[in-house]
């Protein structure tokens, strides 16, 4: 059966071995792989930053209370769709904080149970949370134009630049118009070592899975707030990584999403 299926696959490279096949095979879990002892695992987790601190950059506290989502989950799931006619519009800091919180924010503290980091809104392999969220905006009312980083543990933003960099972002997108046709551009990035030190090649898979959970929450919450969301896989990795200041190996962008006003939506998010 497997051989019959393989006969229908023509690798683009003309080789019988292509990168995705090699990665998929090499990232399979084996019963015979050694596991890290619990004390070594906890010690490593305690030495890693649970969120990048960006010392020396201006900090902007986010609202302590986020907005209640106005729609039931079933309605949001049915109405979520990629916003094909999206426009930039002013968005309140409370709407932004709500999207960030329900995408990658803290759900509960586990320190009393002996776990060194709090849990977040989405599942993470081993609760290692290898992702970091950055965003660029010129349309959030209480923020100046620029690039920001979200720290869910401290519930604050670090302002990494104070300029409109839409044109630089546009150069990194397959659909460059999305850089200026949306209110906020989110960059979901991974620090792979946070996951692979425990899971090896499988840890890379876990980072990709986690990014999907985060992006789905982001799109659903944006929809619940009356906003449109475009999940973007078409971006030039090296260009976006260079824009964010990453080496593209230790840390790299693995997903992009943009939020704005859905031109076909009758309602509007409230600030």
N, C-alpha and C positions, 0 to 999 in steps of 0.2 A: 504494500500500500504506500509506504513511504517512497520507494523507488518510483512508483507511478506518479506520485505528486511531484517529485523532483524533476521528472521529465517535462513538466509543464513550466518549469522555471528556467528562464534564460538570463544568466547574470549579465549585467550591463558591461562588465569588464571583459567578458568572453572567457573568464577563468571559472573553474569549478568552485573556487573559494572567493567569496566576497566579504567585505568588512563586517556587514551585519551578521552573517552566518558565523564568522569566527567569534565575534563578540558574544552572540547569543549562546554559543556552545561554551565559551570560556567563562561565562557568568552564571552557569548553572550551579545550583547548590549540590554538594556531595556529602554523603554520610561520613566520609573519612577525613573531612577538613578539620584541623584542630581549632578549638574555640579558645578565645582569650579568657583567662581566669577573671572572675567577677571583680576582684580587687584591682587588677590591672585596667580593666575596662572603666571602672568608676574613677580611677586616678587619672586616666587619659581624658575622660569627659570633664573632670574638674579643672584640668589645665587648659582646655580649649575655651575660646570665647563662645558663649551661647549666642551672642549677637555681636557684630563688629562695633567697637565703641566709638571710633572716629574722634579720638581725643583732639582737642584744640579747635574743632569746628563748632560754629554756632548751633545751639540746641533750641528746638521749638517743642514745648510740651503739647501733647495731644489731649483733647477733652477726656476727663476721667470716665464719664458716662457716654456710651455711644448711643445712637438712635435705635429705637425699636423698629424692626422691619415691618412695614405697613401691610404686607401681603402674606398669606399663608404659603407654606412651602410648596404645596401642590400647584397653586396658581403660578408661582415663580418658575417651577420646573417646566410647566407647560408653555409658558410665555417666553422663556429664554430663547434668544436667537441672535445670531451674529448681526450686528447693526450695519446694514449695507448702505444706509444713508445717514451718516453721522456728521455732527457739527460740533464745533467747540462752543462751550457756554460756561459761564461762571458757576463754580461749584463751591459750596461751603466747606470749611475745615471739618465740620461735624460729619458731613457725608464722606469725605476722604477718610477720616478716622474710623468710620463704621466699615468701610470697605477693607481697610487694612486689618482691623481687629478681627473680623469674621473670616478673613483669608489666612492670616498667619499669627493672629494674636494669641494671648495666653488664655487657656480655658480653666486650668486649675493647677494649684501648687502641690507638688509631690514630695517636698523635702521632709515632711513628717514621716513619710513612708520610706525614707532613706534614699530617694532618688535625687540626684544633684541638680536637675533642671526641671522647670515646670512644663506641663503638657500644653499643647497648642490646639488650635481649632481643627487641625487635620491630622491624619495618621502619618507617622514617620517611622521608617525602619529602625528599630531599637531606640526610638525617641532621641535620635541623634541630631535632627534638624539641621541638615547641611545647607539649607537655602538662606539667602539674603535678598531682601526686596529693596530696590531702588526705584525712584520715579522722577520724571521731569514734568514740570507744569509751568504754564503762564496764566492759568485760569482759576486757581484756588484763591478765593477772596482774601483770606487772612495770611497768605504766603506771598512772598515776592517771587518773581520768575527764577527758575533755577533747577538744579539737580539735588535730590534729597535721598536720604537713607532712612529706612524705618527700623527702629529698635523696639521690638515687642516687649522685651523684658522691662525696659524703663518707660515704655509708652511715650516715646518721643521721636522727633525727627532730627537728623543732623543735616544742616544745609551745606552741601559740598561745593556748590557754585551759585552765583547770584546773577546769572545771565540767561537770556532766552537762547537755548541751544537747539531749537527746532530744526534748523537747517543741517546741523551736524547729525542729528538723529535721522533725518530724511535720507541722508547718504547711506545709512545702514539698513534701510528697509526696502524690500522688493516693491512695495507700494509706498513710495516716498510721501505721497499726499497725506497719509495717515498721521504724519508728524505734526502737521498744522491743522488737520481737520478734526482733531480730538482735543479734549481738555487736559488729560493726564496720560502719559505713557509710562507703563510699569515695566520694569526689567526684573525678571525672576532669575536669580543667579545661584550657582552652587559652588561651595567650597568642598570639593570632593573628598578631601582627606578626612573630613568629619565623619564620613560614612565608610570609606574604603578601609580605614585602619582596622575596623572590626569585620567587615563583610567582604573585603577584597573586591574582585571584579563585580560581584553582586551588588556592592554598595553603590556603584555607578548606576545600575538599574534602579535602585531605590531612590536615588536623587531625582531621576526622571519621573518616576511614579509620583513622588511627592510634589513636584512642580505641577503635574496635572491636577492633583487635588487642590492645590492653591489657586490655580487659574480658574478651575471650575467654581470654587467658592467666590472668587472675585467677580466672575461674570454673573452669578446668581444674585449676589448682593447688589451689584450695579443695577440689575434688572428690577429688583425689589424697590430700589430707590427711584425708579423711573428714568434711569440712565441707559444708554446703549454701550455695549462692550464689543470689541473686536479682539479675538484671540489670534495672535500673530506667530506663525511658524516661519514665515518668509522674511528672514532678516539675514544680513551678511555678518556672520559670527565675529570675524576678526575686526570688522569696522565698529560694531557695537562694543566689543570688549575693549578696543582701544579708546573709544569714547568714555567708557566707565573706568579706564585705567587698570584693566586686568591683564594678566599674562596669557589668558586663554587656556591654561592648563591647570594650575592650582585653583584658580577661580575663573569661571566662564559663565556667560549668559546662556540659558537653556530654554527660555520662553519669554515672549513679550506680549503684553496686552495693552490696549488703549481704550479709554473711556471718554465718552462725550454725551451729547444730546442726540438721541435717536430722532431723526427728522420726521419719522412716521409715528412717533409716540405722542399721544394726545396729552398725557400728563407731564408733569415736571417735578424734578426733585426739589425739595424745599431745603433751604439753608438752615 
